[in-house]
C-alpha cells in the first residue's frame, strides 16, 4: 500500500510526462563564441586619459618639490659659508642707520 507521500511523488512525476525538453536556438553557441572573441574595451577612453593626466601631474609635482628642496638647501649652505667666511676674515657688517 502506498503512502500519501509516495502518491504525491507519483502524481508529480506523471504530470511532467507531457512536457517536452527545452530546445536552444541553433545559433546560440555561435553567438556566445562570437561575443567571447570580440575585442571590447574594458576601460573607457575618458578613464584612461584621466589616469594619464593624473600621473603626469603627480610626476611634475614630485619633480618640482625635489628641485625646490635642493634649491633651498643650497641657498642655506651658501649663506652659512658666507657668514663663516666673513667671521674668519674679521668682516662684520652691522650698520645701524
Secondary structure, DSSP 4 states (H G I P E B T S, - for coil): ---HHHHHHHHHHHHTTTPPPP---TTHHHHHHHHHH----SS-HHHHHHHHHHHHHHHHHHHHHHHHHHHHHHHHHHHHHHHHHHHHHT-------
